Amino acid sequence: MAGIKTIRDNLTGTFSKIIVGAIAVTFAMFFGWGTMFSNSDVNIIASVNGEKIDLYDLDLEMARVQSILAQRFEDPDFTVEEETLKSLALNSLITDALILDFLKQNQIEVLDLTAYKLLSKNEIFQDNGQFSLGKVNTFARQNGFLPGKYIESISDDIAINYWRMGLGASSFITSKELNQNIKLANQTRDVTFTKINQAEIEGSIKLSDEEVLNFFEENSSFFQSEEKAKVNFIEISLKDLEEKQLIDEVVIKKEYQAYLDSFDSTSRRSASHLMLNISEERNEEEALLLAEEIKKKIEKGNDFQELVKEFSDDEGTKNSGGSLGVSDGNDFPEEFEIALENMEEEQVSNPILLETSIHILKLTSIQTPIPEEYESKKEGIKQSLVEEAANLEYIDSIELAAELTYTADNLEALAAELNMQLKTKDFFSKGEAEGLFKEKSLLNSIFDDSSVKEGNISELIEINNQYGIVFELEGFQAKKTKDFQSVKEEAKSHLKNNLIREKMNLLERSMVGKMDGGASLEEVSKENELKVESYKSVSRDSSLFTQNVLAEIFNEPKSNIGRSYSSVSLTNGDTLIFRLDKVTYLNNEVADDQKDSLESFFLEERSESELVDLQISMQDSASVLIN
């Protein structure tokens, strides 16, 4: 495959950017393969070439898609219908599974270590400047991930991004193609058009109460009330448990002492160096003489960083003043550590001989870690102990509640056994749900679980590893048709919109049919009392039309000039019918920098097209089972 070598090359390099927790979602692809149904494990929703996708994966992906949509539309409350969200999420999971299977077959793998290295660069996963695996696990759980699944998702995302980068790097465009595309970009078109005005059609429609009532009765499913439920429930809350924890001062002091006992007070030294290579061009003696001359320049007051830029052979550090970073006495070569141990800040060493190079060191700073005082550390220790104790109690309560749901006679008895308050949530619909009750798993159980509707206690439902809920239905209101008077205006609006669409479509088909039969646009427009307009030299970036209209105009084949008619819907509801009259190619000279920009644009477009083609090819050859 074209991009495989590039992908492998990238995997050995540095991946400079990653958005932790954001997994790319491909919206451009839809199911194009033959879907097969099977009776596998109830938690498995699909498999791709044998790799299973479960409900946990789907829930996570739905949350990710919802988050991405909210960001793209810059609306934190933006939502889509659950079935649409589920379809997008499942499509994304299958697409990613196809890519990962393709990479696996080509022996391309991103290790978990790569994910941990990337996460270690993010401050939220650091503790006192050091990478903390505990913080990664806590972050994962707080955001609804199992820690192992979170790292697996990051690794998979890295692999998929490298794959896309590899495809992009393998695309190319010839000079002939570039010039042809530039020629097309400089093309203008003359068009003649007319508009079917929606407002005029709407004004011609008069509805009687009887017509609206008939529409309401024939389409009663449009005017149903939502199902509503009233539930009794008990809630196990990690936050509530944290608030109840009492931590003795003695325990806090004991933890502080453990902190002191394990505190690393080893001094850290920051150093810079100037390196002179020993080579065929410069032997050891010559390098040593040069090092001595440089040392004298430093002693006379010459700037160390400027001398590094001028003389150092270490290309990796010469532009950063020769910085080697920080060492606790074990990170630099032993010869460096010995020299630095006896130096003071800002002091410069004598030349130090290594096997193939000579170095001059500068000790830039010494940091000796000092443990925090008890009073400044106290609250942090207390909070950690509170969280630890609450987590243990939460896990015990969750496990006990899950067990008791199978043995308790009713929810009241279960609440008493757990020593928890029984709460009630008054009648609400899915659309009216608030707080925890907006969670999909809980809503689905309340409104769709047949066992619950029969009067049984629900299974324990855990939400984001922070809440556990067990409930029973106290009341349920099924869907019913609303009273006509309460929805009369809504029914009238539905009916009017349907009639508007029917009339506009009928008029459009009639006009286009007559023109296809030999009548001109001007003749048919006059017959229907519609205004005809012509625009000349319309360019692709013209402000005369919206982008969707321009796309239709420029997609019209040149061979249709003067003898074919097309229509396009406008954002205000109007319908535009146009005729292509003329195509003109401008002989504009394109500057080299403009040509480079255009080449980049066309390459990006081609890369996206090749990506879709390859994904479709994967679909066609894949074994995809959806339960």
C-alpha positions as CSV (number, residue, x, y, z in Angstrom):
1,M,0.0,0.0,0.0
2,A,1.2,3.5,-0.8
3,G,1.1,4.9,2.7
4,I,2.6,2.0,4.6
5,K,6.2,3.1,4.4
6,T,5.3,6.6,5.5
7,I,3.3,5.3,8.4
8,R,6.2,3.1,9.6
9,D,8.6,6.1,9.3
10,N,6.2,8.2,11.4
11,L,6.0,5.6,14.1
12,T,9.7,5.9,14.7
13,G,9.6,9.7,14.9
14,T,8.1,12.2,17.3
15,F,4.3,12.6,17.3
16,S,4.2,16.3,18.2
17,K,0.5,16.8,18.9
18,I,-2.3,14.8,20.6
19,I,-5.6,15.8,22.0
20,V,-6.1,13.5,24.9
21,G,-9.5,11.9,25.1
22,A,-10.7,13.1,21.7
23,I,-11.0,10.3,19.2
24,A,-11.6,11.3,15.6
25,V,-15.0,10.6,14.2
26,T,-15.5,10.1,10.5
27,F,-18.9,11.4,9.4
28,A,-18.4,11.1,5.6
29,M,-18.9,7.3,5.5
30,F,-22.2,5.4,5.7
31,F,-22.9,1.7,5.7
32,G,-22.3,0.4,2.2
33,W,-21.8,-3.3,3.0
34,G,-24.3,-6.1,3.3
35,T,-25.3,-6.2,7.0
36,M,-25.7,-9.6,8.5
37,F,-27.4,-10.4,11.8
38,S,-26.3,-12.9,14.4
39,N,-27.4,-14.2,17.9
40,S,-24.1,-13.6,19.7
41,D,-23.5,-12.3,23.3
42,V,-26.0,-9.6,24.2
43,N,-23.2,-7.1,25.0
44,I,-21.6,-7.5,21.6
45,I,-23.2,-5.1,19.1
46,A,-20.9,-5.7,16.1
47,S,-17.7,-7.4,15.0
48,V,-15.2,-6.5,12.3
49,N,-13.1,-9.3,10.9
50,G,-13.6,-11.1,14.2
51,E,-12.8,-8.1,16.4
52,K,-15.7,-7.4,18.7
53,I,-17.4,-4.0,19.5
54,D,-19.4,-4.0,22.7
55,L,-22.0,-1.8,24.3
56,Y,-19.2,-0.1,26.4
57,D,-17.4,0.9,23.2
58,L,-20.7,2.3,21.8
59,D,-21.5,4.3,25.0
60,L,-18.1,5.9,25.0
61,E,-18.2,6.7,21.2
62,M,-21.7,8.2,21.5
63,A,-20.4,10.4,24.3
64,R,-17.4,11.4,22.1
65,V,-19.5,12.1,19.1
66,Q,-21.9,14.2,21.2
67,S,-19.0,16.2,22.6
68,I,-17.5,16.8,19.2
69,L,-20.8,17.9,17.7
70,A,-21.3,20.3,20.7
71,Q,-17.8,21.8,20.0
72,R,-18.3,22.1,16.3
73,F,-21.6,23.9,16.6
74,E,-20.3,25.9,19.6
75,D,-23.3,25.0,21.6
76,P,-22.8,23.0,24.8
77,D,-26.5,22.0,24.8
78,F,-26.5,20.8,21.2
79,T,-28.1,17.4,20.9
80,V,-29.2,15.0,18.2
81,E,-31.8,12.2,18.3
82,E,-30.4,9.1,20.1
83,E,-30.8,6.8,17.1
84,T,-28.9,9.3,14.9
85,L,-26.2,9.6,17.5
86,K,-26.0,5.8,17.9
87,S,-25.8,5.4,14.1
88,L,-22.9,7.9,13.8
89,A,-21.1,6.3,16.8
90,L,-21.4,2.7,15.5
91,N,-20.3,3.9,12.0
92,S,-17.3,5.5,13.5
93,L,-16.4,2.4,15.6
94,I,-16.7,0.1,12.5
95,T,-14.6,2.5,10.4
96,D,-11.8,2.7,13.0
97,A,-12.0,-1.1,13.5
98,L,-11.4,-1.5,9.7
99,I,-8.4,0.8,9.8
100,L,-6.9,-0.9,12.9
101,D,-7.4,-4.3,11.3
102,F,-5.7,-3.1,8.2
103,L,-2.7,-1.8,10.2
104,K,-2.5,-5.1,12.2
105,Q,-2.4,-7.1,8.9
106,N,0.5,-4.9,7.8
107,Q,2.3,-5.4,11.2
108,I,1.9,-1.8,12.3
109,E,1.4,-1.4,16.0
110,V,1.4,1.4,18.5
111,L,2.5,0.2,22.0
112,D,0.8,1.4,25.2
113,L,4.2,2.8,26.1
114,T,3.8,5.4,23.3
115,A,0.4,6.5,24.8
116,Y,1.9,6.8,28.3
117,K,4.8,8.9,26.9
118,L,2.4,11.3,25.3
119,L,0.2,11.5,28.4
120,S,3.3,12.2,30.5
121,K,3.8,15.5,28.7
122,N,0.4,16.7,29.9
123,E,0.5,18.6,33.3
124,I,-2.8,17.0,34.4
125,F,-1.0,13.6,34.5
126,Q,2.0,14.9,36.5
127,D,2.6,15.0,40.2
128,N,5.4,17.3,41.3
129,G,6.7,17.3,37.7
130,Q,6.8,13.5,37.4
131,F,4.4,11.3,35.4
132,S,1.7,9.8,37.7
133,L,0.0,6.6,36.5
134,G,-2.5,7.0,39.3
135,K,-3.6,10.4,37.9
136,V,-4.1,8.7,34.5
137,N,-6.3,6.1,36.1
138,T,-8.3,8.6,38.1
139,F,-8.8,10.8,35.0
140,A,-10.0,7.8,33.1
141,R,-12.5,6.7,35.7
142,Q,-13.8,10.3,36.2
143,N,-14.5,10.5,32.5
144,G,-16.3,7.2,32.2
145,F,-13.4,5.1,31.0
146,L,-11.9,1.9,32.3
147,P,-8.2,2.8,32.6
148,G,-7.1,-0.1,30.3
149,K,-9.7,0.9,27.7
150,Y,-8.6,4.6,27.9
151,I,-5.0,3.7,27.1
152,E,-6.1,1.3,24.4
153,S,-8.2,4.1,22.9
154,I,-5.3,6.6,23.0
155,S,-3.0,4.0,21.3
156,D,-5.6,3.2,18.6
157,D,-6.1,6.9,18.0
158,I,-2.4,7.4,17.5
159,A,-2.3,4.5,15.0
160,I,-5.3,5.8,13.1
161,N,-3.8,9.4,12.9
162,Y,-0.5,8.0,11.7
163,W,-2.4,6.1,9.0
164,R,-4.1,9.2,7.8
165,M,-0.9,11.2,7.9
166,G,0.8,8.4,5.8
167,L,-2.0,8.6,3.2
168,G,-1.7,12.3,3.0
169,A,2.1,12.2,2.6
170,S,1.7,9.6,-0.3
171,S,-0.6,11.7,-2.4
172,F,0.7,13.8,-5.4
173,I,-0.5,15.9,-8.3
174,T,1.2,16.3,-11.7
175,S,2.0,19.7,-13.2
176,K,-0.5,19.0,-16.0
177,E,-3.2,18.2,-13.4
178,L,-2.4,21.3,-11.4
179,N,-2.6,23.6,-14.4
180,Q,-5.9,22.0,-15.5
181,N,-7.3,22.5,-12.0
182,I,-6.1,26.1,-12.0
183,K,-7.7,26.6,-15.4
184,L,-11.0,25.2,-14.0
185,A,-10.7,27.5,-11.0
186,N,-10.4,30.5,-13.3
187,Q,-13.5,29.5,-15.2
188,T,-16.6,31.8,-15.3
189,R,-20.2,31.0,-16.4
190,D,-23.2,32.9,-17.7
191,V,-26.6,31.7,-16.5
192,T,-30.2,32.5,-17.0
193,F,-32.6,31.7,-14.2
194,T,-36.0,32.1,-12.5
195,K,-37.3,31.5,-9.0
196,I,-40.4,29.7,-7.6
197,N,-41.2,31.9,-4.6
198,Q,-42.2,29.9,-1.5
199,A,-43.9,32.9,0.2
200,E,-46.2,33.4,-2.9
201,I,-47.2,29.7,-2.9
202,E,-47.8,29.9,0.9
203,G,-50.0,33.0,0.4
204,S,-52.2,31.1,-2.1
205,I,-53.0,28.4,0.4
206,K,-56.2,28.8,2.6
207,L,-57.1,26.1,5.0
208,S,-60.4,25.4,6.6
209,D,-60.8,24.0,10.2
210,E,-62.3,20.9,8.6
211,E,-59.2,20.3,6.5
212,V,-57.0,20.8,9.5
213,L,-59.1,18.4,11.6
214,N,-59.0,15.7,8.8
215,F,-55.2,16.0,8.6
216,F,-55.0,15.7,12.4
217,E,-57.1,12.5,12.4
218,E,-55.2,10.9,9.5
219,N,-51.8,11.7,11.1
220,S,-52.5,11.3,14.8
221,S,-49.0,9.7,15.3
222,F,-47.6,13.2,14.8
223,F,-49.4,14.5,17.8
224,Q,-48.6,12.0,20.5
225,S,-47.8,13.0,24.1
226,E,-44.5,11.6,25.4
227,E,-44.3,8.6,27.8
228,K,-43.9,9.7,31.4
229,A,-42.6,7.8,34.4
230,K,-42.7,8.3,38.2
231,V,-39.9,6.4,40.0
232,N,-38.8,5.6,43.5
233,F,-35.0,5.2,43.8
234,I,-32.0,5.0,46.0
235,E,-28.8,6.7,45.0
236,I,-25.2,5.7,45.9
237,S,-23.1,8.8,45.4
238,L,-19.3,8.9,45.6
239,K,-19.5,12.6,46.3
240,D,-22.0,12.1,49.2
241,L,-19.7,9.5,50.7
242,E,-16.7,11.8,50.5
243,E,-18.6,14.5,52.4
244,K,-19.4,12.0,55.2
245,Q,-15.8,10.9,55.7
246,L,-14.1,11.9,59.0
247,I,-10.3,11.7,59.0
248,D,-8.5,11.8,62.3
249,E,-5.6,14.2,62.7
250,V,-3.4,11.3,63.8
251,V,-3.9,9.5,60.5
252,I,-3.0,12.7,58.6
253,K,0.2,13.1,60.6
254,K,1.1,9.5,60.0
255,E,0.7,10.0,56.2
256,Y,2.8,13.2,56.4
257,Q,5.5,11.3,58.2
258,A,5.4,8.7,55.4
259,Y,5.8,11.6,53.0
260,L,8.9,12.8,54.8
261,D,10.4,9.4,55.0
262,S,10.1,8.8,51.3
263,F,11.0,12.4,50.3
264,D,13.9,12.6,47.9
265,S,16.1,15.5,48.9
266,T,18.9,14.8,46.5
267,S,20.2,18.0,44.9
268,R,19.4,18.6,41.3
269,R,21.9,20.3,39.0
270,S,21.1,22.1,35.8
271,A,24.0,22.3,33.4
272,S,25.0,23.4,29.9
273,H,27.9,22.2,27.8
274,L,30.0,23.1,24.8
275,M,31.1,20.1,22.8
276,L,34.1,19.7,20.5
277,N,34.2,16.5,18.5
278,I,37.4,14.5,18.1
279,S,37.6,13.4,14.4
280,E,39.9,12.9,11.4
281,E,39.7,16.6,10.8
282,R,40.6,17.5,14.4
283,N,42.5,15.1,16.6
284,E,42.4,14.9,20.4
285,E,45.3,17.3,20.9
286,E,43.9,19.9,18.6
287,A,40.4,19.7,20.2
288,L,42.0,20.1,23.7
289,L,43.9,23.2,22.6
290,L,40.7,24.7,21.2
291,A,38.9,23.9,24.4
292,E,41.6,25.6,26.5
293,E,41.3,28.7,24.2
294,I,37.5,28.8,24.6
295,K,37.9,28.4,28.4
296,K,40.2,31.4,28.5
297,K,37.6,33.4,26.5
298,I,35.0,32.6,29.1
299,E,37.3,33.6,31.9
300,K,37.8,36.9,30.2
301,G,34.0,37.5,30.2
302,N,32.9,36.2,26.8
303,D,29.3,35.0,26.9
304,F,29.0,31.2,27.3
305,Q,25.9,30.8,25.1
306,E,27.4,32.8,22.3
307,L,30.5,30.7,22.4
308,V,28.3,27.6,22.3
309,K,26.6,28.9,19.1
310,E,30.0,29.6,17.5
311,F,32.0,26.5,18.5
312,S,29.8,23.6,19.8
313,D,29.4,20.5,17.6
314,D,26.3,19.4,19.4
315,E,23.6,20.5,16.9
316,G,20.9,19.4,19.3
317,T,21.8,21.9,22.0
318,K,23.8,24.7,20.4
319,N,20.6,26.8,19.8
320,S,19.5,26.4,23.4
321,G,22.7,27.6,25.0
322,G,24.0,24.0,25.2
323,S,21.4,23.1,27.8
324,L,21.7,19.5,29.0
325,G,18.7,19.7,31.4
326,V,18.6,18.6,35.0
327,S,20.3,15.6,36.8
328,D,20.0,14.2,40.3
329,G,23.5,12.8,40.0
330,N,22.7,9.8,37.8
331,D,21.5,11.2,34.5
332,F,24.7,12.7,33.0
333,P,27.9,10.8,32.1
334,E,29.9,9.9,35.2
335,E,32.7,12.3,34.2
336,F,30.1,15.2,34.1
337,E,28.6,14.3,37.5
338,I,32.0,14.2,39.2
339,A,32.9,17.6,37.8
340,L,29.5,19.2,38.6
341,E,29.6,17.9,42.2
342,N,32.5,20.2,43.1
343,M,31.3,23.2,41.1
344,E,29.3,26.3,42.2
345,E,26.5,28.0,40.3
346,E,27.7,29.8,37.1
347,Q,31.1,28.2,37.4
348,V,32.7,26.7,34.2
349,S,34.6,23.4,34.3
350,N,38.0,22.6,32.8
351,P,37.8,20.7,29.5
352,I,36.5,17.1,30.1
353,L,37.7,14.3,27.9
354,L,35.2,11.6,26.8
355,E,35.9,8.9,24.2
356,T,35.2,10.9,21.1
357,S,34.6,14.4,22.3
358,I,35.8,17.2,24.7
359,H,33.3,19.2,26.8
360,I,33.3,22.4,28.8
361,L,30.5,22.4,31.4
362,K,28.7,25.3,33.0
363,L,26.7,24.7,36.2
364,T,23.6,26.9,35.7
365,S,21.8,26.2,38.9
366,I,21.5,23.9,41.9
367,Q,18.1,23.0,43.3
368,T,17.8,21.2,46.6
369,P,14.2,19.9,47.1
370,I,12.7,20.9,50.5
371,P,9.6,19.0,51.8
372,E,6.5,21.0,52.2
373,E,5.5,22.0,55.8
374,Y,2.8,20.0,57.5
375,E,0.3,22.9,57.4
376,S,0.6,23.4,53.6
377,K,0.5,19.7,53.0
378,K,-2.3,18.8,55.5
379,E,-5.3,19.5,53.3
380,G,-4.0,17.7,50.3
381,I,-3.2,14.6,52.4
382,K,-6.6,14.8,54.1
383,Q,-8.4,15.0,50.7
384,S,-6.4,12.0,49.4
385,L,-7.4,10.0,52.5
386,V,-11.1,11.1,52.1
387,E,-11.1,10.0,48.4
388,E,-9.5,6.7,49.2
389,A,-11.9,5.9,52.1
390,A,-14.9,7.0,50.0
391,N,-13.8,4.9,47.0
392,L,-13.6,1.8,49.2
393,E,-17.0,2.4,50.8
394,Y,-18.5,3.2,47.4
395,I,-17.2,0.0,45.9
396,D,-18.5,-2.0,48.9
397,S,-21.9,-0.3,48.6
398,I,-22.2,-0.8,44.9
399,E,-21.4,-4.5,45.2
400,L,-23.8,-5.0,48.1
401,A,-26.6,-3.1,46.3
402,A,-26.1,-5.2,43.1
403,E,-26.4,-8.4,45.1
404,L,-29.5,-7.3,47.0
405,T,-31.4,-6.3,43.9
406,Y,-31.8,-10.1,43.3
407,T,-33.0,-10.9,46.9
408,A,-34.9,-7.9,48.2
409,D,-38.7,-8.0,48.0
410,N,-39.1,-4.3,47.3
411,L,-37.1,-1.1,47.0
412,E,-38.1,0.0,50.5
413,A,-36.6,-3.1,52.0
414,L,-33.4,-2.6,49.9
415,A,-33.1,1.0,51.1
416,A,-33.4,-0.2,54.7
417,E,-30.8,-2.9,54.2
418,L,-28.4,-0.3,52.8
419,N,-29.3,2.3,55.3
420,M,-30.1,4.8,52.5
421,Q,-32.8,7.3,51.9
422,L,-35.6,6.3,49.5
423,K,-36.2,9.2,47.0
424,T,-39.0,9.9,44.5
425,K,-38.8,11.5,41.1
426,D,-42.2,12.8,39.9
427,F,-43.6,12.1,36.5
428,F,-41.2,13.1,33.7
429,S,-40.6,12.3,30.0
430,K,-37.3,11.5,28.3
431,G,-37.2,15.1,27.1
432,E,-37.8,16.5,30.6
433,A,-35.2,14.4,32.3
434,E,-32.7,16.3,34.4
435,G,-29.4,15.5,36.2
436,L,-28.5,11.8,36.5
437,F,-31.8,10.9,34.8
438,K,-30.5,12.3,31.5
439,E,-28.1,9.3,31.3
440,K,-28.9,7.0,28.4
441,S,-28.6,3.8,30.3
442,L,-30.9,4.9,33.1
443,L,-33.5,6.4,30.7
444,N,-33.5,3.3,28.6
445,S,-34.1,1.1,31.7
446,I,-36.9,3.3,33.0
447,F,-38.8,3.6,29.7
448,D,-37.8,0.4,27.8
449,D,-37.1,-2.4,30.3
450,S,-40.1,-4.8,30.3
451,S,-39.1,-6.3,33.6
452,V,-39.2,-2.9,35.3
453,K,-42.6,-2.2,33.7
454,E,-43.9,-5.4,35.2
455,G,-43.2,-4.0,38.7
456,N,-39.8,-5.5,39.4
457,I,-36.8,-3.6,40.9
458,S,-34.3,-2.5,38.3
459,E,-30.7,-3.9,38.2
460,L,-28.1,-1.6,39.7
461,I,-27.1,1.0,37.1
462,E,-23.7,2.6,37.6
463,I,-23.0,6.0,36.0
464,N,-19.4,7.2,35.4
465,N,-18.1,5.2,38.3
466,Q,-19.4,7.9,40.6
467,Y,-23.1,7.1,41.0
468,G,-25.2,3.9,41.5
469,I,-29.0,3.9,41.1
470,V,-31.6,1.2,41.8
471,F,-35.2,2.2,41.1
472,E,-38.8,0.9,40.7
473,L,-41.7,2.4,38.8
474,E,-44.4,4.0,40.9
475,G,-46.4,5.1,37.9
476,F,-46.2,5.1,34.1
477,Q,-48.2,7.1,31.5
478,A,-48.2,5.7,28.0
479,K,-48.3,7.8,24.8
480,K,-51.7,9.1,23.8
481,T,-53.0,11.4,21.1
482,K,-53.2,15.0,22.3
483,D,-56.4,17.0,22.3
484,F,-57.0,18.6,18.8
485,Q,-57.6,22.1,20.2
486,S,-54.2,22.0,22.0
487,V,-52.3,21.1,18.8
488,K,-54.6,22.8,16.2
489,E,-52.0,25.4,15.2
490,E,-49.3,22.8,15.0
491,A,-51.4,20.6,12.8
492,K,-52.3,23.6,10.6
493,S,-48.6,24.4,10.2
494,H,-47.8,20.7,9.3
495,L,-50.5,20.6,6.7
496,K,-49.6,24.0,5.2
497,N,-45.9,23.0,4.9
498,N,-46.9,19.7,3.2
499,L,-49.2,21.5,0.7
500,I,-46.4,24.1,0.0
501,R,-43.9,21.4,-0.9
502,E,-46.4,19.6,-3.0
503,K,-47.4,22.7,-5.0
504,M,-43.7,23.8,-5.5
505,N,-42.7,20.3,-6.6
506,L,-45.6,20.1,-9.0
507,L,-44.8,23.5,-10.5
508,E,-41.1,22.7,-10.8
509,R,-41.8,19.3,-12.5
510,S,-44.3,21.0,-14.9
511,M,-41.9,23.8,-15.9
512,V,-38.9,21.5,-16.4
513,G,-41.1,19.0,-18.4
514,K,-42.2,21.8,-20.7
515,M,-38.7,23.0,-21.2
516,D,-37.4,19.5,-21.9
517,G,-40.2,19.3,-24.5
518,G,-38.8,22.3,-26.4
519,A,-40.2,25.4,-24.6
520,S,-37.7,28.0,-23.5
521,L,-37.1,29.1,-19.9
522,E,-38.3,32.6,-20.8
523,E,-41.6,31.2,-22.3
524,V,-42.4,28.9,-19.4
525,S,-41.6,31.6,-16.8
526,K,-43.8,34.1,-18.5
527,E,-46.6,31.6,-18.6
528,N,-46.3,31.2,-14.8
529,E,-45.8,35.0,-14.2
530,L,-42.2,34.4,-12.9
531,K,-39.4,36.9,-13.4
532,V,-36.3,35.8,-15.6
533,E,-32.8,37.1,-14.8
534,S,-29.4,36.6,-16.3
535,Y,-26.0,36.9,-14.7
536,K,-22.8,37.0,-16.7
537,S,-19.2,35.9,-15.8
538,V,-20.2,34.2,-12.5
539,S,-17.1,33.0,-10.8
540,R,-16.8,30.1,-8.2
541,D,-16.4,32.7,-5.4
542,S,-19.3,34.9,-6.6
543,S,-21.5,36.6,-3.9
544,L,-24.4,36.5,-6.3
545,F,-25.4,33.0,-5.3
546,T,-25.0,30.8,-2.2
547,Q,-22.4,28.1,-2.2
548,N,-24.9,25.2,-2.9
549,V,-26.2,27.1,-6.0
550,L,-22.7,27.8,-7.3
551,A,-21.8,24.1,-6.8
552,E,-24.8,23.2,-9.0
553,I,-24.0,25.8,-11.7
554,F,-20.3,24.7,-11.9
555,N,-21.2,21.0,-11.8
556,E,-23.4,21.4,-14.9
557,P,-21.6,19.8,-17.9
558,K,-20.3,22.2,-20.6
559,S,-22.2,20.1,-23.2
560,N,-25.5,21.2,-21.7
561,I,-25.0,24.9,-22.7
562,G,-28.3,26.3,-23.8
563,R,-30.3,23.1,-23.9
564,S,-30.6,21.7,-20.4
565,Y,-32.3,23.0,-17.2
566,S,-31.5,22.2,-13.6
567,S,-33.1,23.2,-10.3
568,V,-31.7,23.8,-6.8
569,S,-33.4,24.5,-3.4
570,L,-32.5,27.8,-1.7
571,T,-32.0,28.2,2.1
572,N,-35.2,30.4,2.3
573,G,-37.3,27.7,0.7
574,D,-37.4,29.1,-2.8
575,T,-36.5,26.9,-5.8
576,L,-34.2,28.2,-8.5
577,I,-34.4,26.8,-12.1
578,F,-31.4,27.8,-14.3
579,R,-29.9,27.3,-17.8
580,L,-26.2,27.4,-18.5
581,D,-25.6,29.9,-21.3
582,K,-21.8,30.2,-21.7
583,V,-18.5,29.0,-20.2
584,T,-15.4,31.2,-20.3
585,Y,-11.8,30.4,-19.4
586,L,-9.8,33.4,-18.2
587,N,-6.1,33.7,-19.0
588,N,-5.1,35.0,-15.6
589,E,-1.5,34.5,-14.7
590,V,-1.0,32.8,-11.3
591,A,2.0,33.8,-9.2
592,D,4.3,31.1,-7.9
593,D,3.1,31.5,-4.2
594,Q,-0.5,31.3,-5.3
595,K,0.3,28.2,-7.4
596,D,1.9,26.6,-4.3
597,S,-1.2,27.4,-2.2
598,L,-3.5,25.9,-4.9
599,E,-1.3,22.8,-5.1
600,S,-1.6,22.3,-1.4
601,F,-5.4,22.7,-1.5
602,F,-5.8,20.3,-4.4
603,L,-3.5,17.7,-2.7
604,E,-5.6,17.9,0.4
605,E,-8.7,17.4,-1.6
606,R,-7.2,14.4,-3.4
607,S,-5.9,12.9,-0.1
608,E,-9.4,13.1,1.4
609,S,-10.8,11.4,-1.7
610,E,-8.2,8.6,-1.6
611,L,-9.0,8.1,2.1
612,V,-12.7,7.6,1.3
613,D,-11.9,5.3,-1.6
614,L,-9.6,3.1,0.6
615,Q,-12.2,3.0,3.4
616,I,-14.9,1.9,0.9
617,S,-12.5,-0.8,-0.4
618,M,-12.0,-2.0,3.2
619,Q,-15.7,-2.2,3.7
620,D,-16.3,-4.2,0.5
621,S,-13.7,-6.9,1.6
622,A,-14.5,-6.9,5.3
623,S,-16.6,-9.3,7.3
624,V,-18.9,-7.1,9.4
625,L,-21.5,-8.5,11.7
626,I,-24.1,-6.3,13.4
627,N,-26.2,-7.8,16.2
